[in-house]
Amino acid sequence: MAVTEDRRHELYKGLEDVMDTQRATTLMELLPPVGWADVATKQDLDHGFKLVDKEFVLVRGEIALVRGEIAMLASGLRAEWERSLRVFFFAQLGAGAALASLVVAAIKLI
């Protein structure tokens, strides 16, 4: 059975008859403005907290997966960078050797 404003007002008037207006007003202010079915209980809050905790566990798992993927990408980039440096080094070594050969050949021609 829903509590209407008329029924709340009747309750207030009855409380005024039993106690003074100030106390009746204070008591009415402590009551929820809607039916008790709309008020969250401790069990409702506990259930909500459990759902949030489960979501956090899932998020932490996803974060761990992302961190693993980032580590794999970083490892791949590091390997590619090292390979590129090796290629560059040997290319420079070959160019230096070719230049030295040209210098030696030019000196012999002179």
Kinemage of the C-alpha trace (Angstrom):
@kinemage 1
@onewidth
@group {chain A} dominant
@subgroup {mainchain}
@vectorlist {calphas} color= white
{ca met a 1} P 0.000 0.000 0.000
{ca ala a 2} L 1.560 3.273 -1.143
{ca val a 3} L 1.945 6.167 1.254
{ca thr a 4} L 0.343 9.311 -0.152
{ca glu a 5} L 0.875 12.885 0.929
{ca asp a 6} L -2.618 12.912 2.454
{ca arg a 7} L -1.763 9.914 4.631
{ca arg a 8} L 1.542 11.514 5.636
{ca his a 9} L -0.316 14.684 6.593
{ca glu a 10} L -2.802 12.649 8.674
{ca leu a 11} L 0.123 11.003 10.451
{ca tyr a 12} L 1.643 14.417 11.128
{ca lys a 13} L -1.623 15.719 12.574
{ca gly a 14} L -1.877 12.629 14.812
{ca leu a 15} L 1.695 13.154 16.015
{ca glu a 16} L 0.912 16.786 16.793
{ca asp a 17} L -1.897 15.590 19.048
{ca val a 18} L 0.465 13.289 20.960
{ca met a 19} L 3.550 15.537 21.044
{ca asp a 20} L 4.267 19.178 20.269
{ca thr a 21} L 4.559 20.555 16.725
{ca gln a 22} L 8.361 20.809 16.774
{ca arg a 23} L 8.820 17.149 17.752
{ca ala a 24} L 6.195 16.000 15.242
{ca thr a 25} L 7.975 17.968 12.498
{ca thr a 26} L 11.365 16.497 13.461
{ca leu a 27} L 9.967 12.968 13.388
{ca met a 28} L 8.353 13.490 9.984
{ca glu a 29} L 11.606 14.907 8.606
{ca leu a 30} L 13.368 11.696 9.656
{ca leu a 31} L 10.990 9.569 7.585
{ca pro a 32} L 11.850 8.984 3.945
{ca pro a 33} L 9.797 11.052 1.486
{ca val a 34} L 8.886 7.888 -0.470
{ca gly a 35} L 7.772 4.385 0.413
{ca trp a 36} L 10.169 2.121 2.286
{ca ala a 37} L 10.402 -0.113 -0.781
{ca asp a 38} L 12.393 2.660 -2.492
{ca val a 39} L 14.939 2.939 0.325
{ca ala a 40} L 18.183 0.982 -0.128
{ca thr a 41} L 18.891 -1.552 2.573
{ca lys a 42} L 22.248 -2.660 3.926
{ca gln a 43} L 21.852 -5.856 1.898
{ca asp a 44} L 21.250 -3.795 -1.257
{ca leu a 45} L 24.437 -1.840 -0.594
{ca asp a 46} L 26.424 -5.003 0.167
{ca his a 47} L 25.212 -6.555 -3.091
{ca gly a 48} L 26.180 -3.395 -4.989
{ca phe a 49} L 29.639 -3.395 -3.401
{ca lys a 50} L 30.135 -7.054 -4.363
{ca leu a 51} L 29.240 -6.239 -7.977
{ca val a 52} L 31.678 -3.322 -7.988
{ca asp a 53} L 34.394 -5.536 -6.499
{ca lys a 54} L 33.831 -8.108 -9.264
{ca glu a 55} L 34.100 -5.348 -11.874
{ca phe a 56} L 37.382 -4.177 -10.329
{ca val a 57} L 38.747 -7.722 -10.509
{ca leu a 58} L 37.829 -7.856 -14.205
{ca val a 59} L 39.399 -4.447 -14.847
{ca arg a 60} L 42.587 -5.490 -13.043
{ca gly a 61} L 42.740 -8.610 -15.228
{ca glu a 62} L 42.318 -6.523 -18.361
{ca ile a 63} L 45.024 -4.130 -17.182
{ca ala a 64} L 47.377 -7.096 -16.691
{ca leu a 65} L 46.636 -8.267 -20.253
{ca val a 66} L 47.293 -4.795 -21.655
{ca arg a 67} L 50.556 -4.571 -19.725
{ca gly a 68} L 51.608 -7.937 -21.164
{ca glu a 69} L 50.779 -6.775 -24.689
{ca ile a 70} L 52.732 -3.557 -24.163
{ca ala a 71} L 55.722 -5.556 -22.890
{ca met a 72} L 55.566 -7.790 -25.987
{ca leu a 73} L 55.395 -4.760 -28.278
{ca ala a 74} L 58.305 -3.108 -26.475
{ca ser a 75} L 60.347 -6.298 -26.778
{ca gly a 76} L 59.578 -6.512 -30.505
{ca leu a 77} L 60.489 -2.863 -31.032
{ca arg a 78} L 63.730 -3.322 -29.103
{ca ala a 79} L 64.665 -6.337 -31.237
{ca glu a 80} L 63.825 -4.457 -34.443
{ca trp a 81} L 65.870 -1.456 -33.300
{ca glu a 82} L 68.861 -3.669 -32.482
{ca arg a 83} L 68.584 -5.389 -35.884
{ca ser a 84} L 68.441 -1.998 -37.618
{ca leu a 85} L 71.497 -0.817 -35.703
{ca arg a 86} L 73.421 -3.958 -36.728
{ca val a 87} L 72.473 -3.435 -40.388
{ca phe a 88} L 73.467 0.227 -40.177
{ca phe a 89} L 76.782 -0.658 -38.498
{ca phe a 90} L 77.748 -3.215 -41.135
{ca ala a 91} L 76.603 -0.880 -43.924
{ca gln a 92} L 78.837 1.834 -42.498
{ca leu a 93} L 81.681 -0.666 -42.109
{ca gly a 94} L 81.275 -1.724 -45.756
{ca ala a 95} L 81.119 1.888 -46.938
{ca gly a 96} L 84.243 2.711 -44.931
{ca ala a 97} L 86.068 -0.294 -46.402
{ca ala a 98} L 84.998 0.677 -49.925
{ca leu a 99} L 86.183 4.242 -49.390
{ca ala a 100} L 89.496 3.017 -47.996
{ca ser a 101} L 89.921 0.772 -51.057
{ca leu a 102} L 89.255 3.726 -53.364
{ca val a 103} L 91.803 5.840 -51.485
{ca val a 104} L 94.423 3.082 -51.716
{ca ala a 105} L 93.695 2.608 -55.447
{ca ala a 106} L 93.928 6.350 -56.063
{ca ile a 107} L 97.259 6.508 -54.226
{ca lys a 108} L 98.627 3.644 -56.331
{ca leu a 109} L 97.606 5.450 -59.515
{ca ile a 110} L 99.435 8.565 -58.521
